[in-house]
Amino acid sequence: MRFPIFEDFLALVFPKTCCLCKRSLFDFENQLCKICIANLPVTNYHLRPQNNELVTKIMGLTQPNLVMSFLRFTKKGISQSLLHQLKYKNKPEIGVELGRIYGSILLANNFQENWDQITPVPLHPLKQKRRGYNQSEQFANGLSESLNVPVIPSLERVQFTETQTKKSRIERIENVAQVFGIKEKSLLKGKRILLVDDVMTTGATLVSCANMLYDHQATIVDLAVIAAGKV
């Protein structure tokens, strides 16, 4: 049940502000103001999803079909600020809003018929309990709202891994080779899946997840992340 008077009072005392520029948000804005949305470092990889640097990065490691990133990652840039708040500042709604925005872009380019389900890269249960949510699943939820494609968490993380930040590309691939499992194996046959994560660096995590889905008879596994680049 909503209490509009109470909500108006809270908005007056604690006004909603843009998570980037800190300006007050209008009622029709959520997490990001229109000015900051216009300044997002959008990659436009959706315009060439089979021919971009991300496809090249994972070529030979899995079966890349469509590989896309919403934003370009830069150190101390907009995308890093958004990812830091999403992952470490207890702001899951940022992931949802980024998913809504990117989903609207994909919808405008007729991607909605490409997939039967959206599947987020899972966190280990201990890490998700500590954080309170899976940031990749929040992004998936936003995409789902815009594209009207269901989120189905077909993957599970069966091993806890240490941080990948300081590992080489080969070490990252080896580190996640046996990390993921499938929840309902019989439900993947013939499915066209959009696999999503928060960030792509070497692509090791996404490759491992995609191969696991292919091993259980998914027909197509496309990849989409919030941001890609050197982290």
C-alpha positions, -999 to 999 in steps of 0.1 A, spaced: 0 0 0 14 34 -9 11 65 12 16 95 -12 16 121 16 44 102 34 63 97 2 60 134 -6 74 143 28 103 119 24 110 134 -10 111 169 5 134 159 34 155 135 13 152 145 -23 162 120 -49 194 130 -66 213 119 -97 239 93 -88 264 110 -110 260 148 -108 239 149 -76 213 172 -91 178 168 -78 158 144 -100 124 150 -115 96 126 -107 100 110 -142 137 104 -136 152 74 -118 188 73 -105 202 93 -135 192 127 -148 185 132 -185 218 152 -188 239 124 -174 221 98 -195 229 119 -226 266 119 -216 269 81 -209 299 66 -229 277 44 -251 296 20 -272 270 14 -300 283 -22 -302 246 -32 -308 250 -17 -343 278 -42 -351 272 -70 -326 291 -96 -346 320 -74 -356 336 -56 -327 366 -59 -304 346 -79 -278 338 -106 -304 375 -107 -313 385 -110 -277 366 -143 -272 369 -158 -306 381 -194 -304 371 -197 -267 334 -200 -272 308 -196 -300 303 -158 -302 272 -147 -319 261 -113 -307 285 -97 -282 276 -62 -268 285 -38 -241 263 -8 -232 291 14 -219 328 18 -225 348 14 -193 374 41 -185 394 45 -153 379 73 -131 352 78 -157 314 76 -157 311 39 -161 336 32 -133 316 54 -110 283 37 -118 298 2 -114 314 11 -81 281 24 -67 262 -6 -80 286 -31 -66 299 -16 -34 275 12 -23 243 -9 -20 226 7 -50 211 -22 -69 186 2 -86 214 16 -106 218 -18 -123 180 -20 -130 180 15 -145 210 9 -167 192 -23 -179 160 -3 -186 180 22 -207 200 -3 -226 169 -25 -231 151 5 -246 180 9 -271 179 -28 -280 141 -26 -283 144 3 -307 167 -18 -328 144 -48 -329 164 -72 -307 135 -83 -286 127 -113 -307 162 -127 -305 160 -143 -271 138 -167 -251 154 -158 -218 179 -135 -201 203 -152 -178 226 -133 -154 261 -145 -145 256 -157 -109 275 -148 -77 285 -173 -52 258 -176 -25 282 -163 2 291 -133 -18 255 -126 -27 245 -128 9 272 -104 19 263 -79 -8 226 -85 -6 220 -88 -43 236 -99 -76 244 -68 -96 243 -87 -129 208 -99 -121 197 -63 -114 209 -54 -149 190 -84 -163 158 -73 -145 160 -39 -162 166 -54 -196 137 -77 -190 114 -48 -182 122 -30 -215 124 -61 -237 96 -82 -222 119 -112 -221 119 -132 -188 149 -135 -165 157 -171 -158 187 -178 -136 198 -210 -152 234 -209 -139 247 -213 -104 282 -207 -90 294 -239 -74 329 -227 -64 340 -196 -46 368 -178 -65 392 -151 -54 392 -118 -71 403 -118 -108 416 -82 -108 453 -90 -107 453 -122 -128 464 -125 -164 440 -135 -191 451 -172 -191 450 -172 -153 414 -158 -153 403 -185 -178 418 -213 -157 404 -198 -125 368 -200 -137 369 -231 -158 350 -253 -133 332 -226 -113 297 -227 -128 269 -253 -129 234 -256 -144 203 -255 -122 177 -271 -146 195 -289 -174 164 -301 -192 151 -266 -196 180 -253 -218 176 -274 -249 169 -252 -279 169 -220 -260 182 -187 -273 198 -170 -243 211 -135 -236 238 -140 -210 245 -108 -190 272 -96 -166 282 -63 -151 316 -59 -168 338 -77 -194 376 -75 -193 392 -107 -206 359 -123 -211 369 -154 -190 338 -155 -168 314 -150 -198 332 -176 -218 329 -202 -190 292 -195 -186 285 -195 -223 302 -228 -228 283 -243 -199 250 -233 -215 261 -246 -249 272 -279 -233 235 -283 -221 221 -277 -256 213 -240 -257 210 -231 -293 224 -195 -291 241 -177 -263 245 -139 -269 265 -117 -245 257 -83 -231 274 -64 -203 270 -30 -186 306 -19 -195 337 -33 -212 373 -23 -213 404 -24 -191 395 -25 -155 
